[in-house]
Structures are given as structure tokens and as C-alpha cells.
Amino acid sequence: MCGIVGLFLKKEELHPSLGNLLTDMLITMSDRGPDSAGIAIYGDANGDKAKFTIQSDAPDEAFDGIEQALSAEIGAPVSLKVVSTHAVLSVPREAESATSAWLEDRGLRIMGSGQSMEIYKEVGLPREVADRFGLRDMGGSHGIGHTRMATESSVTTMGAHPFSTANDQCLVHNGSLSNHNQMRRKLAKKGVLTRSENDTEVGAAYISSRVAEGASLGEALEGTLKDLDGFFTFVAGTKDGFGVVRDPIACKPAVMAETDDYVAFASEYRAFADLPGIENARVWEPEPATVYFWER
């Protein structure tokens, strides 16, 4: 089951409304997946800074003093923004590797990293998750979201979507992959490790590994059609936009809409109902085994 939404805003004046629009779309998809929800928001890059979105089940304890401790470790200023069970750390880009290792040593969960991406996800209904993180107040150029009905792994924060395995890249997925364990082993041999039992994280790792090897995102998405077995709709986010691909028989539902102001994706048309100007949009169903992509 599961429900996917995505929104790419073409006009900068609309960017402050991204979180509000995406939240309404995600809540509309609640009955497709009531156990957990998540969203990836892409804003403007912050110069020479890198961001880490981290999570803890005990945030008061885990995040206390983290700015000072990490700053002392990397020898550079650190800023911290706590948002419920998540926090966003901003560090100099040259300190990315050291920061990642330090966070891992402390047992903090890294939801995602990059220059413009922030990921927020938790167990609960989409409305509850949106309220917890204040998603309506978040702005940006584009974002993707997911509401989950767990089928192949347990209901946990780490099992929720989106999944990120590379800077400013993430993936949401509706469907099921039959060869994800085989692919997990192949990726591990390349040094690409996954943290959860979820097959979607394997899809994210496959795409990011292909991109790291020199493929474009479009080529990586096309590769999923050959190398990943199962039925799926993938929506992949990057710093510049998002891409969509469906399996060769288009097993899972999907619809898209485009106006002069935005491009939207959803598992069902009703998620578009409150988008401005939807009555004038070009609306279509993505073709099977075809990659679609929009960039800013």
C-alpha cells in the first residue's frame, strides 16, 4: 500500500508555502499508510555549511551539550536546531566526515545529510508527524513525503521513509522488492552498507551507489528497472529536484500534475485537490518503465 507525495515549486515566491502544501497532500494519503510518515524538505544551500539531520528516542539527553562537544571535536563552530525527536546540525563542509564518524560513535541516528536536505520521520499518523515537527512552517523549493503501511519490516522510526544513503539524495517507495537481500549483499561488497531491514533503503543505496560510480540520476533510476526485481514506484529527491520511475507493469498507482507554478506527484489524484490552480493543471499517469525528472 503506502502513499507517496512530491512537490516541485518552479517559482521562488511559492517556496515559503512548500511545507504547508506538502503537509496537506501527505495527510490526504493517510489511509494508504497509518503507521509512520516522513518528509524530505529541500531549501537553499547554506554556503560552505553541511547539514546533518539526526534523531534520538531520548532527545533531551542525547542533544544536551552536543554543540559544545562536537565543536571541540572538529575544531570549528557548530549550530544545532532541535525539532522534537530530531535535530539539524550545521558544520563546515570540510568537517563532514569527522562529524559523521563522531555521530555514529555516539549512537545517534543520521536521517540524512547534505547542503539543502532535511529529513523528518517518525511513527504515527501523517497529521501527528506533521504537527510534531512543524512541517507546515517549513519552506523550500521542493520536497517528497511518504506515509507507510509496514509490510516487510517492523513499525519503527528507522523503517519509515524517506531513506537517504548519500548527501542530498533520498528515496520514497510504494511496492516491494523481491531481491533486496541479494542486492544488499552486492552493495555491502562495494562498501555500501544499509542500517534497516527495509527494502526501500536498499533501493536508495543502489541509486546512490550508481550515481557515485558516475551515472546520472536518470541513468540510476533506469538501472532499477533492470537490477531491482519486484513492483515499485520510486520517487527520488536530490538537491536540484526529484525524479519518478514505475516498474514495467506500473503495478502501483501514480498520478502527476503540472502547471506554470509547480510539478506534483501523488499516489492518488485526491492529494492534489487543495493545490492552487489544480483545475488548470495538465494531469497524467506516468508511463511504465519511464523516468521523469524536474530540476531547479
C-alpha positions, 0 to 999 in steps of 0.5 A, spaced: 500 500 500 503 506 502 502 513 499 507 517 496 507 525 495 512 530 491 512 537 490 516 541 485 515 549 486 518 552 479 517 559 482 521 562 488 515 566 491 511 559 492 517 556 496 515 559 503 508 555 502 512 548 500 511 545 507 504 547 508 502 544 501 506 538 502 503 537 509 496 537 506 497 532 500 501 527 505 495 527 510 490 526 504 494 519 503 493 517 510 489 511 509 494 508 504 499 508 510 497 509 518 503 507 521 509 512 520 510 518 515 516 522 513 518 528 509 524 530 505 524 538 505 529 541 500 531 549 501 537 553 499 544 551 500 547 554 506 554 556 503 560 552 505 555 549 511 553 541 511 547 539 514 546 533 518 539 531 520 539 526 526 534 523 531 534 520 538 528 516 542 531 520 548 532 527 545 533 531 551 539 527 553 542 525 547 542 533 544 544 536 551 551 539 550 552 536 543 554 543 540 559 544 545 562 537 544 562 536 537 565 543 536 571 541 540 571 535 536 572 538 529 575 544 531 570 549 528 563 552 530 557 548 530 549 550 530 544 545 532 536 546 531 532 541 535 525 539 532 522 534 537 525 527 536 530 530 531 535 535 530 539 539 524 546 540 525 550 545 521 558 544 520 563 546 515 563 542 509 570 540 510 568 537 517 563 532 514 566 526 515 569 527 522 562 529 524 559 523 521 564 518 524 563 522 531 555 521 530 555 514 529 560 513 535 555 516 539 549 512 537 545 517 534 541 516 528 543 520 521 536 521 517 540 524 512 545 529 510 547 534 505 547 542 503 539 543 502 536 536 505 532 535 511 529 529 513 523 528 518 520 521 520 517 518 525 511 513 527 504 515 527 499 518 523 501 523 517 497 529 521 501 527 528 508 527 524 506 533 521 504 537 527 510 534 531 515 537 527 512 543 524 512 541 517 507 546 515 512 552 517 517 549 513 519 552 506 523 550 500 523 549 493 521 542 493 520 536 497 517 528 497 513 525 503 511 518 504 506 515 509 507 507 510 503 501 511 509 496 514 509 490 510 516 487 510 519 490 516 517 492 523 513 499 525 519 503 527 522 510 526 528 507 522 523 503 517 519 509 515 521 513 509 524 517 506 531 513 506 537 517 504 544 513 503 548 519 500 548 527 501 542 530 498 539 524 495 533 520 498 528 515 496 520 514 497 517 507 495 510 504 494 511 496 492 516 491 494 522 488 492 523 481 491 531 481 491 533 486 496 537 481 500 541 479 494 542 486 492 544 488 499 549 483 499 552 486 492 552 493 495 555 491 502 561 488 497 562 495 494 562 498 501 555 500 501 552 498 507 544 499 509 542 500 517 534 497 516 531 491 514 527 495 509 527 494 502 526 501 500 533 503 503 536 498 499 533 501 493 536 508 495 543 505 496 543 502 489 541 509 486 546 512 490 551 507 489 550 508 481 550 515 481 557 515 485 560 510 480 558 516 475 551 515 472 546 520 472 540 520 476 536 518 470 541 513 468 540 510 476 533 510 476 533 506 469 538 501 472 532 499 477 528 497 472 533 492 470 537 490 477 531 491 482 526 485 481 519 486 484 513 492 483 515 499 485 514 506 484 520 510 486 520 517 487 527 520 488 529 527 491 536 530 490 538 537 491 536 540 484 529 536 484 526 529 484 525 524 479 519 518 478 520 511 475 514 505 475 516 498 474 514 495 467 507 493 469 506 500 473 503 495 478 502 501 483 498 507 482 501 514 480 498 520 478 502 527 476 500 534 475 503 540 472 502 547 471 506 554 470 507 554 478 509 547 480 510 539 478 506 534 483 506 527 484 501 523 488 499 516 489 492 518 488 489 524 484 485 526 491 492 529 494 492 534 489 485 537 490 487 543 495 493 545 490 492 552 487 490 552 480 489 544 480 483 545 475 488 548 470 493 543 471 495 538 465 494 531 469 497 524 467 499 517 469 506 516 468 508 511 463 511 504 465 518 503 465 519 511 464 523 516 468 521 523 469 525 528 472 524 536 474 530 540 476 531 547 479 
